[in-house]
Amino acid sequence: MTGTQDEDQFRDYSSRESMQDADPVAEFYRLNHKYQTLAFARAKIDQYGALSLARMGVWEACELLNTLVDDSDPDTSLSQIQHLLQTAEAIRQAGHPRWFQLTGLIHDLGKILCLQGEPQWAVVGDTFPLGCEFSADIVYADFFAANPDQMNPDYQGQLGIYAPECGLDKVTMSFGHDEYLYRVTRAYLPLEAQYIIRYHSFYSAHSAGAYDYLMNAQDRELFQWVKLFQPFDLYSKGHAPPDIEQLKDYYQTLIAEFFPATIQW
């Protein structure tokens, strides 16, 4: 969806409830909520945490995403590089710091995993804690009925396997591009940027306040940056497609301020 769009039209899943059988977004979340288990997420972190996929530059990764359209997103049919530039430009025009602009540019680069053979349900979409009960505030929460973790008594209740206010760093989230890119870029970025990248898809928390009982004081402080980022990520999707060639030099210079020419992925 492109062009002018009212803010209350973004992330509107309610109109899809009656047509789930034919809706690719609903089908995406049916698979995601069935197969994203604690064991699956831990295995993927072990698989990709070594950063042994490739060595390439950040802009090269942006260009690599140019063929991908996110199946979980009801709001846009633009390519990922167009969405990244839309987000970064909205942040830049609002006068935010250069590290924040850079975060807007790169926040979805972990989606390159889709181009490595991973199914989209394992890479994109909303993220959520595993090893404890699934919040009703997660989109399509009814689909969790098919998740095998629902049968494990250790994972039930608000806390499940966690201690109160243990901190999100101790919580295993559903695996996806957020966690992967956090691990790729954390050595180069300020902590605020790391939080945005790692938790920008954790919508039940930053939009509905879910899972606050797992957060510690640092989480609550830094989540203000995640919440500040969200309107730029979400509402810029209704804007006109950016001119990639016109913006390329500016963002390549910005990338070079924070990253070496190539990094491990």
N, C-alpha and C positions, 0 to 999 in steps of 0.2 A: 504494500500500500504506500503510495507516494503522493506528493502534493499537499495541499492544506488539509489538516486533520485536527479536530478538537482534542484537547488533552484527555477528556473522559472516554475517548474512543480507543486509546492505547491500552494494551493488555486487557482487552474486553473478551473474556472467555465465556461469559454468560450466554451470549447468543449462539454459542456452539454446542451447548448442552443437548439440544434436541436433535443434533445431526452428527453425533459422535461417530456413527458407523462410516460416514462418508468424509469425515473431517481429518485431514492429515495431521493437524496439530494435536487433536485428541488421540489419534493413533500413536503419535510420537510419545505422548505422556503415558499412554497405556503400557508401552514397552519400557519406557524409562522407569516408571514406578514399580514395574514387575521385577526388573533385572538389576536395579541399583541396590545391591545388598552390601552389608559391611564387608563381607569376604571379597566381593567383587572390587570395591573401592580400594581396599588394602592391596589387592593384587595389582591393580593398575598403578597405584603409587609406586610399588616396587618395580614395576615394568618400566615406567617412564621417568621415575625420579633420578635415575642414573644419567639422564640427559645425553643419551647416546644415539639419538635419531639422526642428527646432522649437525654440521657447523655452518652457519650462514648469518648474514646481516639482518637487522631488524626490518629495514625497508624491503629487502628481498622476501621476507616472510609476509609482509603486507601484500606484495604483488602476488605471492603464491595463493593467497586467499581469494583472488579476484574471480575465481570460478564457483565459489561456494555461496549458496543461499541457505539460511538457517531454517530447517523444517519446523522448529519449535516456536518461531516468531510469527505472530499473526499480523504484525504491523508493517512489514516491509518486504519487498521482493528485490531490493537492491543487493548488489554484491557486497561482500564484507569490507573490501577496501573503501568502497563508497560510504558505508556506515561508519567506519573508523574515522575517515576524514570529516564527515558530518559532525561527529561527536567532538573531535579535536577542535574544529573550527568554531563550534558553539561555545566551547570553553574559552578559546582564545578571544573571541569577540566579547565575552563577559569580563575580560580583564584578569583572569586567574593566572597564577604563576606558571612558568614554563614546564615545571615537572608535572603539573596538573594537565596541561595541554598534551604532554607526551603520554601520560596515562590514558587520556581519551583516545589517542591514536593507537595505542598498542593493546588496549584492554581485552580484546577478543582474539588476539593472535594465537592463543592456545587451540583455536579451532582448526589449526593445521593438522591436528590428529585425525580429523575427518578425511583428510587427503592421504593419510597413512593406512587407510583401510578400516578405521574404527567406525562403527555405526553411529549415526548422529545421536541416538539416545544415550550413548556413553560419553558424549562430548559437550553437547549444548543443552539448553533448557535451564529451568530453575534448579538450584541446588538446595540441599537440606541435610541436617545431621542424620547419621546412621548409628545404630546401637541404642536407640531410644525411640519413644513413640513418635509417629509421624503427625505433625500438626495438621489440624483441619484447615489452617490458613494456606496450606500448600495447594497450588492449582491442581485440579482434578484429583483431590485427595482420595476419592472413592476407589481409585485404581490401585491403591496400596493394599487392597484386600488380597491381591494375587502375589504380593511380595513374600518370599519365604521367611524373611526376618520376623514377620508377624507371628510365626509359630514358635519363636525362641523366647522362652519366659524371661531370659536375662535382658532382653531388649525392650521390655514393656515398661510402662510408666513414664512420667516426664523425664526422669533422669536416666533410666536404663542403666548402662554400664558406667555412667559418669558421676562425678561428685558435684554438689551444688556450686555454681560459679567457678567451675574448674578452668574456664577460659577456652575460647574457641580453638586455640592452638593445640589443645588436647582432644578436640572433637574431630572425628573422621566424618567429613562431608561426603555426599554423593560425588563420585568422580566426574570430572569434566574439564573444560578448557580453563576454568578459573584456577583450580589447584595446579594444573600443569604449568600454566604461564607464570604463576607465582614462583614456582620452583626454578623456572628458567631465568627470571629477571630479578629475583630478590637481592642478589649481590650488588645491583647497580642502582637501586631506587630507594628513596626515603620510605620510612615505615608507613606513612600515610598512603603512599602510592601502592605499597604492597597490600594493604588492607582493601583498597578499592579493587585491585585486580583479583584478590582471593575471594572476596565476598560480594561482588557486584551482582551475582545471580542469586543470592540468598534473599529472595524477595519476601518470603514469609517473615523474616526478621526485620528488614529495614522498611518494609511497607506495612506490616501488621503487628510488629512488636513481638512475634513469636520467639521462643527459645531464649528469652532474656535471662532465665534462671541458669543457663549454661555460661553466660558471659561474665567476665571479671571487669574490674574498673578500667583496664586498658582497652578492652573491647568496646565498652560503652563510650569511651572518649573518642576513639578512632573511628567508630561507626558513624560519627557525625560527618566525616569525609565521604564515607560510602553513600550516605543519604544526600549529601550535597552533589555528588556525582550523578545520581540517578536521573534527574530531569534532563541532563545533557545527553545521557545514553538513550533515554526513552523518547523524549519529545523531539529530538533532532531528526528522528526517522521520517517525520512528515515534511521535511524540507526538500528543496530541489537537489538533484544529484550534484556533487561537487565536481569541479574541473581538476582531475587528478594531475595532469601535466603542469597546470598553473601553480599548484600547491606543492609539488614534489620537492623543489629546492628548499623551501622553508622547512619542511618536515625532515628532510634528510639532514639539514644543519642541526635541527633540534635533537634528533636521534644521536648525532655525533657528540653532543654535549654530555650525554649520559652513558653511552655504550661504545665499546670498541667496534672495529669494522665488522667483526664476526663474533658470534657467541655460540655456546653449545645449546642444542635443543634436544 
